[in-house]
Amino acid sequence: MKSPRQRILATAVLIASMIFSCLEPAIAADHFSDWFGYDNSVTSSWSFSSVENDPNQLVIHPKGMIPGEAKRRIFVFYPRRSSAYNTSITSILNVLDERNINAEFIVFNFLKDAERGRSGLAMAAQWGAELIFSMGSESTAWLYNNYLDGDIPVVSVCSKDPVALGQIDNYNQGSGNNFAFTSLNMPVESQMAYIFELKPDLKNLGILVNNKNLSAVETQAKPIAEYVQSFGIQVINVGVDNPKRARDELAVKVEGAVIKMRKSDPLLENSIFWITGSTAVFREIHTIDQHSDRVPVLSLVPDVVKAGDDSAVMAIGITFDSNAQLAALYGIDVLTGKAKVGDLKVGIVSPPDIAISWRKAREIGMNIPFSFFESASFVYDYEGKMVRYRGKQVDSQI
């Protein structure tokens, strides 16, 4: 353990290396656009500062302060760029601001490189970080394998099911170590109950997944496939093998899946495409829609239901925003001593977020039960405009 004097000196060294950039005003959201983004609404409360000689690192601190003045210190591990992470960091900042948590952040993209990751952990310790947020399944997996029982508490954000990944034994007790987990996944049985209510005579389920995204494969694609197959439903793997060519692969494979579905469901009335939490897949929603014919495109990622034409018909799952809000509350409890990190059970948002696009439903002639509309958190009307956001009506008409 470093003495208070040693920690002050270490912090001073770090601040000195950043001081020039930190005196600049808040930086526009596109400054870090090659790997980092956020909603501009947070700039009223937070400032974003670059770090000299390291484009894959930045500092976030309360507006009007410079690094070193805030009471709490939070280190955030990123593995790469993702729109999901942009949503998540925005949500975390909003929650901390609403709860008046006086904190500063170092956000560190470790580039999925082990040596850089270790240097990040050393930096977090030297800086005196009180909490680490592991952003995304890749960061969580790396930290779990390299920092289990470390000195700094870790809370996962935007990560998939830790039980299925073997990071924690069950959902009913804490980890007993320095990790607290939240999950983007909801229990398969619960999720599929909604699907069976929507399509009681379901015959075909086409699962869209990035085959290189092992967390999506192991915690989403495989469990769902095994579950529905037990009911005699045909599962069609629409897997992307090369994420860089996802658009081209999906165009061919989605069309091929439709042909296969027609053999047992000629009118495509009892078939569904199901998008997993694979960024390489769900960012190609336009291509998926183009080639899915009359088959409803659903997702476990509510963020894939959006305004306009490029949208899934419906989603049943947990939004990146909801998950990040829960992770932020876990982090606050740890920071303030309200909870011990190892005592926190896996955080799963319940009930799930349901999102509906009436525009896409009408386009393919799909009927959606009124019960889904009643409980939907996000609704878009026949023109593709949002009419409900987080359960609250907005100014538009269906």
ZADREN-255199 format. One record per residue (C-alpha): residue number from 0; residue in three letters; x, z, y. Coordinates in nm, 2 decimals, always signed. Last residue first. Layout:
REM residues N
NUM	ALA	X	Z	Y
...
***
This chain:
REM residues 398
397	ILE	-4.97	-3.38	+0.63
396	GLN	-4.95	-3.27	+0.99
395	SER	-4.66	-3.18	+1.21
394	ASP	-4.53	-2.89	+1.42
393	VAL	-4.37	-2.65	+1.17
392	GLN	-4.54	-2.42	+0.92
391	LYS	-4.34	-2.14	+0.77
390	GLY	-4.24	-2.10	+0.40
389	ARG	-3.87	-2.16	+0.46
388	TYR	-3.96	-2.48	+0.65
387	ARG	-4.30	-2.64	+0.63
386	VAL	-4.41	-2.96	+0.80
385	MET	-4.09	-3.17	+0.77
384	LYS	-4.14	-3.54	+0.84
383	GLY	-4.13	-3.80	+0.56
382	GLU	-4.43	-3.99	+0.69
381	TYR	-4.64	-3.86	+0.40
380	ASP	-4.54	-3.50	+0.49
379	TYR	-4.23	-3.30	+0.40
378	VAL	-4.26	-2.95	+0.26
377	PHE	-4.01	-2.67	+0.21
376	SER	-4.08	-2.32	+0.08
375	ALA	-4.34	-2.44	-0.17
374	SER	-4.58	-2.18	-0.31
373	GLU	-4.91	-2.33	-0.21
372	PHE	-4.78	-2.69	-0.26
371	PHE	-4.68	-2.61	-0.62
370	SER	-5.02	-2.45	-0.69
369	PHE	-5.19	-2.76	-0.55
368	PRO	-5.06	-2.96	-0.85
367	ILE	-4.85	-3.27	-0.76
366	ASN	-4.99	-3.61	-0.85
365	MET	-4.73	-3.89	-0.86
364	GLY	-4.82	-4.24	-0.74
363	ILE	-4.45	-4.35	-0.70
362	GLU	-4.46	-4.39	-0.32
361	ARG	-4.72	-4.12	-0.29
360	ALA	-4.48	-3.86	-0.44
359	LYS	-4.19	-3.99	-0.22
358	ARG	-4.39	-3.94	+0.10
357	TRP	-4.53	-3.61	-0.02
356	SER	-4.17	-3.47	-0.04
355	ILE	-4.18	-3.13	-0.19
354	ALA	-3.93	-2.84	-0.20
353	ILE	-3.97	-2.53	-0.42
352	ASP	-3.73	-2.24	-0.36
351	PRO	-3.72	-2.00	-0.65
350	PRO	-3.89	-1.66	-0.66
349	SER	-3.63	-1.50	-0.68
348	VAL	-3.28	-1.55	-0.56
347	ILE	-3.02	-1.45	-0.82
346	GLY	-2.75	-1.20	-0.74
345	VAL	-2.56	-1.09	-1.05
344	LYS	-2.56	-0.71	-1.05
343	LEU	-2.35	-0.52	-0.80
342	ASP	-2.16	-0.22	-0.94
341	GLY	-1.81	-0.39	-0.93
340	VAL	-1.84	-0.45	-0.56
339	LYS	-1.91	-0.09	-0.48
338	ALA	-2.22	-0.06	-0.26
337	LYS	-2.31	+0.08	+0.09
336	GLY	-1.95	+0.11	+0.18
335	THR	-1.99	-0.10	+0.50
334	LEU	-1.78	-0.39	+0.38
333	VAL	-1.93	-0.39	+0.03
332	ASP	-2.29	-0.39	+0.16
331	ILE	-2.20	-0.66	+0.41
330	GLY	-2.06	-0.88	+0.14
329	TYR	-2.37	-0.84	-0.08
328	LEU	-2.58	-0.93	+0.23
327	ALA	-2.36	-1.24	+0.29
326	ALA	-2.39	-1.34	-0.08
325	LEU	-2.77	-1.32	-0.05
324	GLN	-2.77	-1.54	+0.26
323	ALA	-2.54	-1.78	+0.09
322	ASN	-2.78	-1.82	-0.21
321	SER	-3.07	-1.88	+0.02
320	ASP	-2.88	-2.14	+0.23
319	PHE	-2.74	-2.32	-0.07
318	THR	-3.10	-2.35	-0.19
317	ILE	-3.21	-2.21	-0.52
316	GLY	-3.42	-2.40	-0.77
315	ILE	-3.72	-2.63	-0.81
314	ALA	-3.69	-2.96	-0.63
313	MET	-3.95	-3.23	-0.57
312	VAL	-3.97	-3.60	-0.50
311	ALA	-3.60	-3.64	-0.44
310	SER	-3.50	-3.78	-0.10
309	ASP	-3.36	-4.09	+0.07
308	ASP	-3.69	-4.21	+0.22
307	GLY	-3.73	-3.98	+0.52
306	ALA	-3.68	-3.61	+0.55
305	LYS	-3.50	-3.43	+0.27
304	VAL	-3.55	-3.30	-0.09
303	VAL	-3.19	-3.29	-0.22
302	ASP	-3.15	-2.94	-0.05
301	PRO	-3.38	-2.80	-0.31
300	VAL	-3.10	-2.84	-0.58
299	LEU	-3.26	-2.80	-0.92
298	SER	-3.37	-3.16	-0.88
297	LEU	-3.66	-3.40	-0.94
296	VAL	-3.67	-3.78	-0.94
295	PRO	-4.01	-3.89	-1.06
294	VAL	-4.00	-4.20	-1.28
293	ARG	-4.18	-4.49	-1.12
292	ASP	-3.87	-4.72	-1.10
291	SER	-3.56	-4.50	-1.10
290	HIS	-3.32	-4.77	-0.97
289	GLN	-3.36	-4.74	-0.59
288	ASP	-3.43	-4.37	-0.60
287	ILE	-3.09	-4.30	-0.77
286	THR	-2.91	-4.52	-0.53
285	HIS	-3.05	-4.34	-0.23
284	ILE	-3.00	-4.00	-0.40
283	GLU	-2.62	-4.07	-0.41
282	ARG	-2.53	-3.73	-0.25
281	PHE	-2.70	-3.57	-0.55
280	VAL	-2.45	-3.72	-0.80
279	ALA	-2.11	-3.65	-0.66
278	THR	-2.23	-3.32	-0.53
277	SER	-2.32	-3.20	-0.88
276	GLY	-2.59	-2.94	-0.88
275	THR	-2.81	-3.11	-1.14
274	ILE	-3.05	-3.39	-1.08
273	TRP	-3.35	-3.42	-1.32
272	PHE	-3.51	-3.76	-1.39
271	ILE	-3.86	-3.72	-1.53
270	SER	-4.07	-3.89	-1.79
269	ASN	-4.44	-3.85	-1.88
268	GLU	-4.61	-4.12	-1.68
267	LEU	-4.35	-4.38	-1.73
266	LEU	-4.61	-4.64	-1.82
265	PRO	-4.44	-4.73	-2.15
264	ASP	-4.35	-4.37	-2.25
263	SER	-4.17	-4.38	-2.59
262	LYS	-3.99	-4.71	-2.54
261	ARG	-4.03	-4.69	-2.16
260	MET	-3.78	-4.40	-2.14
259	LYS	-3.49	-4.62	-2.28
258	ILE	-3.55	-4.88	-2.02
257	VAL	-3.56	-4.61	-1.75
256	ALA	-3.23	-4.47	-1.88
255	GLY	-3.06	-4.81	-1.85
254	GLU	-3.17	-4.84	-1.49
253	VAL	-3.04	-4.49	-1.42
252	LYS	-2.71	-4.58	-1.59
251	VAL	-2.64	-4.90	-1.41
250	ALA	-2.71	-4.78	-1.05
249	LEU	-2.56	-4.44	-1.14
248	GLU	-2.23	-4.59	-1.24
247	ASP	-2.19	-4.80	-0.92
246	ARG	-2.28	-4.51	-0.69
245	ALA	-2.07	-4.26	-0.88
244	ARG	-1.75	-4.47	-0.85
243	LYS	-1.54	-4.19	-0.70
242	PRO	-1.71	-3.94	-0.93
241	ASN	-1.58	-4.13	-1.24
240	ASP	-1.76	-4.03	-1.56
239	VAL	-2.11	-3.99	-1.41
238	GLY	-2.36	-3.87	-1.67
237	VAL	-2.71	-3.99	-1.72
236	ASN	-2.76	-3.81	-2.05
235	ILE	-3.11	-3.89	-2.18
234	VAL	-3.29	-3.60	-2.34
233	GLN	-3.59	-3.68	-2.57
232	ILE	-3.84	-3.39	-2.58
231	GLY	-3.90	-3.23	-2.92
230	PHE	-3.97	-2.89	-2.78
229	SER	-3.63	-2.76	-2.89
228	GLN	-3.49	-3.06	-2.71
227	VAL	-3.62	-2.91	-2.38
226	TYR	-3.40	-2.60	-2.42
225	GLU	-3.08	-2.77	-2.55
224	ALA	-3.09	-3.02	-2.26
223	ILE	-3.15	-2.75	-2.00
222	PRO	-2.86	-2.54	-2.13
221	LYS	-2.63	-2.84	-2.15
220	ALA	-2.70	-2.98	-1.80
219	GLN	-2.70	-2.66	-1.60
218	THR	-2.44	-2.40	-1.69
217	GLU	-2.19	-2.60	-1.89
216	VAL	-2.23	-2.94	-1.73
215	ALA	-2.26	-2.81	-1.37
214	SER	-1.96	-2.58	-1.42
213	LEU	-1.76	-2.86	-1.59
212	ASN	-1.80	-3.10	-1.30
211	LYS	-1.61	-3.39	-1.45
210	ASN	-1.93	-3.51	-1.63
209	ASN	-2.11	-3.54	-1.29
208	VAL	-2.47	-3.48	-1.39
207	LEU	-2.80	-3.66	-1.40
206	ILE	-3.03	-3.54	-1.68
205	GLY	-3.30	-3.79	-1.79
204	LEU	-3.58	-3.60	-1.94
203	ASN	-3.82	-3.79	-2.17
202	LYS	-4.15	-3.70	-2.34
201	LEU	-4.32	-3.45	-2.11
200	ASP	-4.68	-3.40	-2.21
199	PRO	-4.74	-3.09	-1.98
198	LYS	-4.57	-3.26	-1.69
197	LEU	-4.60	-3.04	-1.38
196	GLU	-4.67	-2.73	-1.57
195	PHE	-4.40	-2.82	-1.81
194	ILE	-4.15	-2.87	-1.52
193	TYR	-4.25	-2.53	-1.37
192	ALA	-4.19	-2.36	-1.71
191	MET	-3.86	-2.54	-1.72
190	GLN	-3.72	-2.34	-1.43
189	SER	-3.83	-2.01	-1.58
188	GLU	-3.69	-2.08	-1.92
187	VAL	-3.36	-2.21	-1.76
186	PRO	-3.30	-1.89	-1.57
185	MET	-3.22	-1.97	-1.21
184	ASN	-2.88	-2.11	-1.11
183	LEU	-2.71	-2.10	-0.77
182	SER	-2.57	-1.76	-0.88
181	THR	-2.42	-1.46	-0.69
180	PHE	-2.13	-1.27	-0.84
179	ALA	-1.96	-0.95	-0.74
178	PHE	-1.59	-0.93	-0.84
177	ASN	-1.33	-0.64	-0.81
176	ASN	-1.40	-0.50	-1.15
175	GLY	-1.68	-0.33	-1.33
174	SER	-1.87	-0.66	-1.34
173	GLY	-2.21	-0.51	-1.25
172	GLN	-2.50	-0.46	-1.48
171	ASN	-2.82	-0.64	-1.58
170	TYR	-2.73	-1.01	-1.55
169	ASN	-2.50	-1.01	-1.85
168	ASP	-2.13	-1.02	-1.96
167	ILE	-1.96	-1.15	-1.65
166	GLN	-1.72	-1.44	-1.59
165	GLY	-1.82	-1.61	-1.92
164	LEU	-1.93	-1.93	-1.75
163	ALA	-2.29	-1.89	-1.88
162	VAL	-2.29	-1.54	-1.73
161	PRO	-2.13	-1.66	-1.40
160	ASP	-2.41	-1.91	-1.34
159	LYS	-2.30	-2.15	-1.07
158	SER	-2.12	-2.09	-0.74
157	CYS	-2.24	-2.14	-0.38
156	VAL	-2.09	-1.81	-0.29
155	SER	-1.89	-1.56	-0.50
154	VAL	-1.81	-1.21	-0.37
153	VAL	-1.45	-1.08	-0.41
152	PRO	-1.33	-0.73	-0.33
151	ILE	-0.96	-0.70	-0.24
150	ASP	-0.72	-0.50	-0.45
149	GLY	-0.72	-0.74	-0.75
148	ASP	-0.89	-0.65	-1.08
147	LEU	-0.92	-1.02	-1.16
146	TYR	-0.71	-1.23	-0.92
145	ASN	-0.58	-1.53	-1.11
144	ASN	-0.85	-1.63	-1.36
143	TYR	-1.14	-1.50	-1.15
142	LEU	-0.98	-1.64	-0.84
141	TRP	-0.96	-1.99	-0.99
140	ALA	-1.31	-1.98	-1.14
139	THR	-1.46	-1.86	-0.80
138	SER	-1.28	-2.12	-0.61
137	GLU	-1.40	-2.40	-0.85
136	SER	-1.75	-2.26	-0.85
135	GLY	-1.79	-2.28	-0.48
134	MET	-1.67	-2.07	-0.18
133	SER	-1.50	-1.75	-0.30
132	PHE	-1.58	-1.50	-0.02
131	ILE	-1.29	-1.24	+0.00
130	LEU	-1.34	-0.90	+0.16
129	GLU	-1.13	-0.64	+0.34
128	ALA	-0.86	-0.87	+0.45
127	GLY	-0.55	-0.68	+0.57
126	TRP	-0.36	-0.99	+0.70
125	GLN	-0.08	-0.93	+0.45
124	ALA	-0.33	-0.91	+0.16
123	ALA	-0.51	-1.23	+0.27
122	MET	-0.18	-1.41	+0.32
121	ALA	-0.06	-1.31	-0.03
120	LEU	-0.39	-1.44	-0.17
119	GLY	-0.35	-1.76	+0.02
118	SER	+0.01	-1.81	-0.11
117	ARG	-0.13	-1.77	-0.46
116	GLY	-0.38	-2.04	-0.39
115	ARG	-0.12	-2.27	-0.25
114	GLU	+0.08	-2.23	-0.57
113	ALA	-0.23	-2.29	-0.79
112	ASP	-0.35	-2.60	-0.61
111	LYS	-0.73	-2.65	-0.60
110	LEU	-0.69	-2.76	-0.24
109	PHE	-0.64	-2.40	-0.13
108	ASN	-0.87	-2.45	+0.17
107	PHE	-0.84	-2.13	+0.36
106	VAL	-1.10	-1.99	+0.60
105	ILE	-0.96	-1.69	+0.79
104	PHE	-1.26	-1.49	+0.92
103	GLU	-1.34	-1.24	+1.19
102	ALA	-1.60	-0.97	+1.18
101	ASN	-1.82	-0.76	+1.40
100	ILE	-2.12	-0.72	+1.18
99	ASN	-2.42	-0.72	+1.42
98	ARG	-2.67	-0.78	+1.13
97	GLU	-2.80	-1.10	+1.29
96	ASP	-2.44	-1.22	+1.35
95	LEU	-2.34	-1.15	+0.99
94	VAL	-2.65	-1.33	+0.86
93	ASN	-2.58	-1.64	+1.08
92	LEU	-2.22	-1.66	+0.99
91	ILE	-2.31	-1.64	+0.62
90	SER	-2.57	-1.91	+0.66
89	THR	-2.33	-2.15	+0.84
88	ILE	-2.07	-2.09	+0.57
87	SER	-2.32	-2.19	+0.31
86	THR	-2.46	-2.50	+0.47
85	ASN	-2.11	-2.64	+0.53
84	TYR	-2.02	-2.54	+0.17
83	ALA	-2.31	-2.75	+0.04
82	SER	-2.18	-3.05	+0.24
81	SER	-1.86	-3.03	+0.03
80	ARG	-1.49	-3.06	+0.11
79	ARG	-1.24	-2.90	-0.12
78	PRO	-1.14	-2.57	-0.29
77	TYR	-1.24	-2.32	-0.02
76	PHE	-1.14	-1.96	-0.02
75	VAL	-1.28	-1.74	+0.25
74	PHE	-1.09	-1.43	+0.39
73	ILE	-1.29	-1.16	+0.58
72	ARG	-1.16	-0.91	+0.82
71	ARG	-1.38	-0.65	+0.99
70	LYS	-1.34	-0.48	+1.33
69	ALA	-1.28	-0.78	+1.54
68	GLU	-1.00	-0.78	+1.80
67	GLY	-0.72	-0.93	+1.59
66	PRO	-0.82	-1.29	+1.64
65	ILE	-0.94	-1.35	+1.99
64	MET	-1.28	-1.24	+2.12
63	GLY	-1.53	-1.40	+2.35
62	LYS	-1.74	-1.56	+2.07
61	PRO	-1.68	-1.37	+1.75
60	HIS	-1.40	-1.51	+1.53
59	ILE	-1.35	-1.80	+1.29
58	VAL	-0.99	-1.90	+1.21
57	LEU	-0.89	-2.22	+1.04
56	GLN	-0.68	-2.35	+0.74
55	ASN	-0.64	-2.68	+0.58
54	PRO	-0.48	-2.84	+0.89
53	ASP	-0.18	-2.60	+0.86
52	ASN	+0.10	-2.65	+1.11
51	GLU	-0.08	-2.46	+1.38
50	VAL	-0.40	-2.30	+1.28
49	SER	-0.72	-2.43	+1.43
48	SER	-0.98	-2.22	+1.60
47	PHE	-1.35	-2.19	+1.56
46	SER	-1.55	-1.97	+1.79
45	TRP	-1.87	-1.79	+1.69
44	SER	-2.19	-1.67	+1.86
43	SER	-2.32	-1.98	+2.05
42	THR	-2.12	-2.20	+1.81
41	VAL	-2.35	-2.11	+1.53
40	SER	-2.60	-2.37	+1.63
39	ASN	-2.34	-2.64	+1.57
38	ASP	-2.41	-2.63	+1.20
37	TYR	-2.09	-2.62	+1.00
36	GLY	-1.82	-2.84	+0.87
35	PHE	-1.49	-2.82	+0.68
34	TRP	-1.29	-3.07	+0.48
33	ASP	-1.21	-3.39	+0.68
32	SER	-1.46	-3.28	+0.94
31	PHE	-1.23	-3.00	+1.07
30	HIS	-1.27	-3.11	+1.44
29	ASP	-1.62	-3.26	+1.37
28	ALA	-1.79	-2.93	+1.44
27	ALA	-1.66	-2.92	+1.80
26	ILE	-1.40	-2.66	+1.87
25	ALA	-1.49	-2.34	+2.06
24	PRO	-1.26	-2.29	+2.36
23	GLU	-0.88	-2.29	+2.32
22	LEU	-0.69	-1.96	+2.33
21	CYS	-0.69	-1.95	+1.95
20	SER	-0.48	-2.26	+1.94
19	PHE	-0.19	-2.10	+2.12
18	ILE	-0.22	-1.77	+1.94
17	MET	-0.21	-1.88	+1.59
16	SER	+0.15	-1.81	+1.49
15	ALA	+0.15	-1.50	+1.71
14	ILE	-0.17	-1.38	+1.53
13	LEU	+0.01	-1.39	+1.19
12	VAL	+0.31	-1.19	+1.32
11	ALA	+0.09	-0.94	+1.49
10	THR	-0.11	-0.89	+1.17
9	ALA	+0.21	-0.81	+0.98
8	LEU	+0.31	-0.57	+1.25
7	ILE	-0.02	-0.39	+1.24
6	ARG	-0.02	-0.38	+0.86
5	GLN	+0.32	-0.23	+0.86
4	ARG	+0.22	+0.04	+1.12
3	PRO	-0.09	+0.13	+0.92
2	SER	+0.13	+0.18	+0.61
1	LYS	+0.13	-0.09	+0.35
0	MET	+0.00	+0.00	+0.00
***
